[in-house]
Amino acid sequence: MGIARSMGSSQTGDGNGDTRLILDGQQRLTSCYRAFFGGVDVERHAGRYYFGYGRFLENPELRNSEVEELIYFVREKEARRRLSDTAKEQAEGFFPLDIILQEPRGTNYSKWLSDYTFSKAAGDRAIYDRFSQSQADFIRRFIEKITSYQIHYEEITSLSG
């Protein structure tokens, strides 16, 4: 089943000519879709969601509720100017959420995080080890929860004969 691509739509198609309606949770699904599959090239609300990974490394003991404050939406124009490639994102410590479930610009979350850790450590083994531990914790606490999240749904079938 595909998730509706247009904001506000409550129907999805499964490719077989069937239509499925989202009765509850549409706003949550739309928000998740926008954060993980949106981007600067979408028509409506163009921009990109980022996680302040650099700030997270400064305080990796943040509680899950505090982590929400590290999620940022950057509008298309600013994203294209300030964060147009992986190197610029890493320089600012902005981890793009859309690389968790896909590979825009040819990078995935594991490579992004490893490159960031290597770059920020600048050859210092102790810093590298500390950042690597924080990276593993970030993947376990957040990324794995996103990649393994199961959406519960109830399917009501028609009784037409």
C-alpha positions in Angstrom: 0.0 0.0 0.0 1.4 3.4 -0.9 1.0 6.5 1.3 -0.9 9.4 -0.3 1.6 11.8 -1.7 -0.5 15.0 -1.7 -1.0 16.7 1.6 -4.6 16.5 2.8 -5.5 13.5 0.7 -7.1 10.7 2.6 -6.9 8.0 -0.1 -4.1 5.8 -1.2 -3.8 3.4 -4.1 -2.1 0.0 -3.9 -1.4 -0.2 -7.7 -4.1 -2.9 -8.2 -6.9 -0.4 -8.9 -8.0 -0.7 -5.2 -8.4 2.5 -3.2 -7.7 2.6 0.6 -8.9 5.3 2.9 -7.0 6.5 5.9 -9.6 7.0 8.6 -7.4 7.7 11.6 -3.8 8.8 11.7 -3.7 10.7 8.4 -1.9 13.7 9.9 0.7 11.5 11.5 1.3 9.6 8.3 1.5 12.8 6.3 4.0 14.3 8.7 6.2 11.2 8.7 6.0 10.9 4.9 7.0 14.6 4.6 9.9 14.2 6.9 11.3 11.0 5.5 10.3 11.3 1.8 9.8 15.0 1.2 12.6 17.3 0.1 13.5 20.4 -1.7 12.1 19.1 -5.0 8.5 18.6 -3.8 5.8 21.0 -5.1 4.1 21.9 -1.8 6.1 23.0 1.3 9.4 22.4 -0.3 12.3 22.1 2.1 14.0 19.5 4.1 13.9 18.2 7.7 17.2 17.9 9.6 18.3 16.6 12.9 20.9 18.8 14.8 23.4 15.9 15.0 26.2 18.3 15.9 24.2 19.6 18.9 23.3 16.0 19.8 27.0 15.1 20.1 27.5 17.9 22.5 25.0 16.3 24.8 24.2 12.7 23.8 22.5 12.0 27.1 19.4 14.0 26.1 16.1 12.4 26.9 13.9 11.4 24.0 11.5 14.3 24.7 14.4 16.8 24.5 15.6 15.4 21.2 12.5 16.8 19.5 14.0 20.3 19.9 16.9 19.2 17.6 14.6 18.7 14.6 14.6 21.5 12.1 12.7 22.3 8.9 14.8 24.3 6.4 12.9 25.9 3.5 13.9 25.1 0.0 15.7 28.4 -0.8 17.8 28.2 2.4 18.4 24.5 2.0 19.7 25.0 -1.6 21.9 27.8 -0.5 23.3 26.6 2.9 22.9 22.8 2.8 23.1 21.9 -0.9 25.4 18.9 -0.4 26.6 16.4 2.2 29.8 18.4 3.0 27.8 21.5 3.8 25.3 19.5 5.9 28.2 18.0 7.8 29.9 21.3 8.3 26.8 22.6 10.1 26.1 19.2 11.8 22.7 19.0 10.1 21.7 15.3 9.5 19.0 15.1 6.8 16.1 12.9 7.9 15.3 11.8 4.4 18.5 9.7 4.1 17.2 7.3 6.8 14.8 5.5 4.4 16.2 6.4 1.0 19.5 7.6 -0.6 19.2 11.0 -2.1 22.4 12.4 -3.6 23.9 8.9 -3.3 24.4 8.8 0.5 22.8 6.8 3.2 22.6 7.5 7.0 25.4 5.1 7.9 27.9 6.7 5.5 26.8 10.2 6.5 27.3 9.5 10.2 30.6 7.7 9.7 32.0 10.5 7.5 30.9 13.1 10.0 32.5 11.2 12.9 35.8 10.8 11.0 35.8 14.4 9.9 35.0 15.9 13.4 37.6 13.7 15.1 40.3 15.1 12.9 42.7 12.3 13.7 42.2 12.3 17.5 41.6 8.7 18.5 39.9 9.6 21.8 37.4 12.0 20.1 36.8 9.4 17.3 36.1 6.7 19.9 33.7 9.0 21.8 31.9 10.1 18.7 31.7 6.5 17.4 30.0 5.5 20.7 27.6 8.4 20.4 26.9 7.4 16.7 26.1 3.8 17.7 23.8 5.1 20.5 22.1 7.5 18.0 21.5 4.6 15.5 20.1 2.4 18.3 18.0 5.0 20.0 16.6 6.7 17.0 17.4 5.3 13.5 16.5 1.7 14.4 13.2 2.8 15.9 12.4 4.6 12.6 13.5 1.8 10.3 11.7 -0.9 12.3 8.5 1.0 13.1 5.4 -0.9 12.2 2.2 1.0 11.4 -0.9 -0.8 12.8 -3.9 -0.7 10.6 -7.3 -2.3 10.4 -8.6 -3.3 7.0 -12.3 -3.4 6.4 -13.2 -5.5 3.4 -16.4 -4.9 1.5 -19.0 -7.6 1.5 -20.1 -7.0 -2.1 -20.8 -10.3 -3.9 
